[in-house]
Amino acid sequence: MISGVCIIEWGEIIESILPEDYIKISFSTDFEDETIRYLTIESHGKASIPMKDV
């Protein structure tokens, strides 16, 4: 098995052709304060690790 990491900016454009197992990291901006950023981390696929809210 080959393993590695690949980071794709704007990955939602190709989400339908991504491998079954991947981790999606999304960035968003606070509506009231543009200097605040939020990260959302989602794991996808059978081999993904269940993620807890942090």
GROMACS elastic network, one bead per residue, 0.5 to 0.9 nm:
[ bonds ]
;  ai    aj funct       b0    kb
    7    11     6  0.85082   500
    8    11     6  0.52983   500
    9    12     6  0.84774   500
   10    13     6  0.60244   500
   10    14     6  0.80596   500
   11    14     6  0.54990   500
   11    15     6  0.58897   500
   11    18     6  0.84926   500
   11    24     6  0.83947   500
   12    16     6  0.81102   500
   13    16     6  0.80341   500
   14    17     6  0.56376   500
   14    18     6  0.65829   500
   15    18     6  0.52738   500
   15    19     6  0.87311   500
   16    19     6  0.86835   500
   17    20     6  0.87355   500
   18    21     6  0.81120   500
   18    22     6  0.76331   500
   19    22     6  0.65674   500
   19    45     6  0.84547   500
   20    44     6  0.69874   500
   20    45     6  0.51189   500
   20    46     6  0.76204   500
   20    47     6  0.87585   500
   21    43     6  0.76121   500
   21    44     6  0.53361   500
   21    46     6  0.66758   500
   21    47     6  0.63009   500
   21    48     6  0.62522   500
   22    42     6  0.85031   500
   22    43     6  0.60658   500
   22    44     6  0.52834   500
   22    45     6  0.66630   500
   22    47     6  0.88593   500
   22    48     6  0.72153   500
   23    41     6  0.69776   500
   23    42     6  0.56528   500
   23    44     6  0.60354   500
   23    45     6  0.88473   500
   23    48     6  0.77999   500
   24    40     6  0.78909   500
   24    41     6  0.57300   500
   24    42     6  0.50941   500
   24    43     6  0.62905   500
   24    44     6  0.76780   500
   25    39     6  0.66259   500
   25    40     6  0.56167   500
   25    42     6  0.65311   500
   25    43     6  0.88535   500
   26    38     6  0.80405   500
   26    39     6  0.55881   500
   26    40     6  0.50611   500
   26    41     6  0.65628   500
   26    42     6  0.85000   500
   27    37     6  0.66695   500
   27    38     6  0.56279   500
   27    40     6  0.65596   500
   28    36     6  0.85935   500
   28    37     6  0.56363   500
   28    38     6  0.51650   500
   28    39     6  0.66262   500
   28    40     6  0.82081   500
   29    32     6  0.86842   500
   29    33     6  0.76728   500
   29    34     6  0.58638   500
   29    35     6  0.74901   500
   29    36     6  0.59739   500
   29    38     6  0.62329   500
   30    33     6  0.53312   500
   30    34     6  0.56803   500
   30    35     6  0.75385   500
   30    36     6  0.54699   500
   30    37     6  0.61185   500
   30    38     6  0.72647   500
   31    34     6  0.66394   500
   31    36     6  0.87758   500
   32    36     6  0.86959   500
   33    36     6  0.57720   500
   33    37     6  0.88312   500
   34    37     6  0.75103   500
   41    51     6  0.80144   500
   42    50     6  0.88302   500
   42    51     6  0.71922   500
   43    48     6  0.54956   500
   43    49     6  0.65816   500
   43    50     6  0.70430   500
   43    51     6  0.69895   500
   44    47     6  0.79327   500
   44    48     6  0.56733   500
   44    49     6  0.84002   500
   45    48     6  0.53642   500
   45    49     6  0.88843   500
   46    49     6  0.85604   500
   48    51     6  0.86817   500
   51    54     6  0.88905   500
